[in-house]
Amino acid sequence: MSFDLFDLNENENTAKPLAERMRANNLNDFIGQSHIVAEGSLLRRAISLDRLGSCIFWGPPGTGKTTLANIIAQTTHGEFIKLNAVQAGVADVKKAVEQARNNLKMYGRRTYLMLDECHRFNKTQSDSLLPAIEQGTIIFIGSTTENPFASMTPAIVSRCRVFEFKRLSFEDIKGAIEKALKDKRRGLGTYNVQIEPEATDHIARVAGGDLRTAYNALELAVLTTPPQSDGSIKVALSDAEQSIQKKALAYNEDAFYDYLSAFCKSLRGSDANAALYYAMRLIEGGCDPMTVARRLVIHSSEDVGMADPNALVVATSAMYALEKTGYPEGIIPLSNAIIYVCEAPKSNTVIQAFDAAKRDATEVRDDDGVPPYLKDNTFGDKQTKAQSGKYKYPHDYAGGYVEQQYLPDKLKDKIYYTPSDYGFEKTVKEIRRQKGKLK
């Protein structure tokens, strides 16, 4: 009995999930993230010239982080080492660094170290990697779904350029699905699939910007749908619903946004009856309850804000409860929070303060505007440390407050937040008055 190596490779390839088989292997086939890889972009130029520096790819699952890293591995002339932060230890990092050092010394070849789930690296692991990044021994490419500025060692992040990946658009995912259905070598083109347009749209929409989820749902729908007498496979909307475990919306896209808008405006208008109705109309029609919960969290700050700070606590608690308990039990705490936000006093001072501060932060240029006595003097020069002595420590004063300038000179008289006369903000106003801060 003889074996054909080509057939073995083909069998191995077809055994891979569709998402893996359809993974792009060059920038021209890469889907989405045009703000990062568009023609003429910094990253694309760096990749084409093989001059990429250490970087971190940050974004939701299924948005192309690992795919882009693999493309870099295939286009670069350097060596490529891949590790997973969940499994790799300090010894693995040291081995990779030593290999990179030898490649550079003996062959003059740079080494790229791809680290999946890089936010899972602890300080000890990160410290073992830091000198190699700093000296250029390795080019670090981290991939993470967590905000690296909050979840990773600052020393690593400061030496990398962070590229934020966005969720893929409906059009991006729909196009990828259609391509996979036609591709006979890597996709599902040999199955003679006839898919209802509504089924394609449903998968593309419910995938939520995650291409891997869309591929998995499509493959499951095709492989589990019995063929017709002519051998074709007809994937209906009901098949798509089952494959992605989410029923289609019982209304069109325009109606969805109308219901969502009505829900938000009912929250703002303090009408608990209407808000509950529109929330249930959305959910019972097939909308993800977490969409309703996320809007509720936003409006608890946008429309209630400091008039009742507990509104945000209640809303986020409801979202957490929904996430952990699921549907339908999670709808009970969600309804509780909807009623609370509706009945709470309303104030938009938070959003007004946010908008004003953001405008000045982007328009007023004052690169050295931090008052000297507020600066970090840990590594400062003698002058900085001397100025830091002028800082007034509030807890040394009665009531834990002392008047001093915190804003830069250019903005020292700016007032972003002005409390209203509603709810808790009346208390805030009185506290300010007692401190002599009310202007």
Secondary structure, 3 states (H helix, E strand, C coil): CCCCHHHHHHHHHHHCCHHHHCCCCCCCCCCCCHHHHCCCCHHHHHHHCCCCCCEEEECCCCCCHHHHHHHHHHHCCCEEEEEECCCCCHHHHHHHHHHHHHHHHHHCCCEEEEEECHHHCCHHHHHHHHHHHHHCCEEEEEEECCCHHHHCCHHHHCCCEEEECCCCCHHHHHHHHHHHHHCCCCCCHHHCEEECHHHHHHHHHHCCCCHHHHHHHHHHHHHHCCCCCCCCEEECHHHHHHHCCCCCCCCCHHHHHHHHHHHHHHHHCCCHHHHHHHHHHHHHCCCCHHHHHHHHHHHHHHHHHHHCCHHHHHHHHHHHHHHHHCCCCCHHHHHHHHHHHHHCCCCCHHHHHHHHHHHHHHHCCCCCCCCHHHCCCCCCCHHHHHHHCCCCCHHHCHHHCCCCCCCCHHHCCCCCCCCCCCCHHHHHHHHHHHHCCCC
